[in-house]
């Protein structure tokens, strides 16, 4: 995947692509799980061979905007210390999520996850979008956060990831230091408020159907089929 609106279905169809707008946070474990389930749902939907293409665009949402920009600690420490949850309860929650993630092929490592304020990561994703690599950047940052334990509040780390993605490292660092895309992040968040989004992941499909949470692949396939049926009925 190479662009923010790349076709994830390669089917030959005369229909306009179905657009999916996704609000999510790179520190949201359900967002990564939901991403995989959506991808599976698109595969199911596209299996017929004549389905319209699907275009995806990601939008910024901060689950924990109150996290200090200089906070350094694990997810367990953050939830226990700042949310007042018992450590045992937090560990049980994370173990459950790790198991669900594994079911969709993701190897979460919460022992190494560094909980951070994610605003810089969102600005980085907008930088990547401006350079045609939003989907790649989203996937890379999710893996860096949940699997590799990278500090995604560190501009130097984000610069390294930019270079890895084939983007200009110096340009990425400059954009982050100068907050070039901060207004883009705010615009996404304001749109989320306008839609009444209170949790992520949240999927807006074809501008008319909202899907909340990491639903099963079949749910996404059903909604995409519903969109196609709606279009057929409109043009009939």
N, C-alpha and C positions, 0 to 999 in steps of 0.2 A: 504494500500500500504506500502510495507516494504523495498524495495530496489530501487536503482537508475535505475534499468532496469527491474522492475517487470512487469509482464504481466498485462495489463489493460483489455485485452480480455481473457476470460477463455474458448473460443471456442476450441473444439477438432479439430485440423487441423494438417496435415503433413507438411504444408508450414512453412518456416522459419518465425520468427516473423518480423513484420514491425517495424523498428526503427524510432523514432521521436526524433530529437535533437532540444531543445528549448533554444533560447537565450532570457533572460529576466532579469528584475531587481525587487527586492522586493519593491521598491518605485514606481513602474510603475502600475498605476491603471488599465490600459488596459491589463497588463499581467495577473492579477488575473481574470479579466473578460474573457480574452482569454483562460485561463486555464479551466474555467468552460465550455466554449463553445466547447473546444477540447474534454473534457470528455463526453459531450453530443453527439458530433460527433462520438466518438469511440463507444458509446452505440448503436447509429443508425447503424454503420458499422457492429457491432458484432451481431446484431439482427437475422441475417440469421442462426446463429449457426455453420456455417462451415468456418467462416472467420478466417484468421490467427491471432495469438496473436499480441498485440502491446506493444512495449517496449519504455519507455520514459527516456531520460536523459536531465537534465538541465545544462545550461552553463551560465557563468557570463557575465553581460553587465551592465555598469554603465551609467545611463541617465544623472546624474549630478556629474561627477567626480571632478568638481571644488568646490563642497561643502566642506567647511572646516571641518576637522574631529571633531572639537569642536563646530560646529554650533548647536545652539539650537533655534528652532522656528518652526512655523507651515508651512504647504505647502503654505498657502496664503501669509505669510510673506516672504517666500523664493522667490516665483514667483514675488511678488510685489517689494521687495527690491533689489533683485539680478538680476532679469530679466527685471525690469522696466515696468511691466504690471500694469495697474490700478487695484486697489483692487476690484472694482465692477466687472470688467471683469473676474478677477480670481475667484471670488465667483460664478459668473454665470457658468463659465466653470466647477467648482467643483460640483455645483448643478446638472448640466447635467450628469456628470460622475456618481454621486451618484445614480441618477435615473436609468441609464443603468445597474449599478451594481445590483441594487435591482431586476431588471428583471431576473437576473440569480441567485438570492438567496443570494446575498452578501450585508451586512449592513455596508457600509462605513461610517466612522465618521470623516470627515476632521477637525472638531473642535478639536479633540483630537490627530490627526496624528502629530507625531514629525518628521519633515523632517531632515534627517541625511545623511551623507556620508555613502554609503552602502557597502564599501569594506569589512568591518569586517563581515557583514551579508553574503557576498559571500564566504568569507573564512570559515565561520561556515557551510555553505551548503556543501562545499567541505569536511570539517571534517566529516559531517554526511554521505556524499557519501562514504568516506573511511571506514565507520563503518556500511554500508548497510542501511542507513536510509535517503537517499537524498530526495526522494519524500515526505516523511513525514515532513522533515525539511522545504522544500520549502512551503508546505501548511501552516505549523505552523507559519512561519515567515510572510507570506502574511497576515494571520489573525491577528497576533500580531501587525503588522504595520497599516493596514487599519481599523481594527475593534476595537482593544484594545488600540491603541495609545502607544505602548511600544517603548522605546528608543533602537533601534537595533544597535546603535553604542556603547552601553554600554556592555562591556565584562561580567559584572556581570549578566545583563539581559539575555544575550545569554547563559551563564552558567546555569541559571535557566531553560531556554527552553530546553537545552540539557538534563538536568535531567528529565524534563517532558517527553521527547521523549524516555527515557530509556537509554540514552547515559551517559557515564562517565563525570560528571560535571567537575572534576578536569582536566581530559584530554582535554576537550573542552577549558577550560580557558587557559591551557598551550599552546595549539595549536594556540589560538588567540593572546596570549601575545608574542609568539615567531614567529608569522607570518609564521607558518609551511606551510600553503596552499596558500600563496600569489602568488607564481609562477604559481599555478594552475589557479588562477583567471586571471593572465596576459596571460596565454596560451589560455584561452577561448576568451579573448578580441582580441588577435592577430588572432585567427581563424575567429572571426566575421569580422575583417578588411579584411582578405583574401577572405571571401565570399562577401564582399561589403555590409554588414549589416549596415544600418544607423539608424535604429529604432527598437524598440521592442514592443510587442513580435514578434519573428521571428522563424518560424518552418521549419526545414529541414526534409522532410519525405522520408524515404528509401534512403537517400543520393542523391536524384535526383530532388525532387520537393520542391520549396520554397514557403511558405505561409507567407505573411506579415500582421501583425495586428490581432486584435480580430475578426476574421471572424465568420460568422454564423456556427452553428453546421453542417448544411447540406454541407457547403463547405469542411469541414474537412472529412466528410463521403465520399464525392465525390472523394477527392484526394486518400483516402485509397482504395476505390473501383477501382480507376484508377491504383493504384499500383498492386492490385490483378489481374486486367485484363492484365496488362503488363507482369506479371509473367506467367500467363496462356498462353499468346501468345508466350512467349519465350520458354516454355517447350512443346508447341504443336507440 
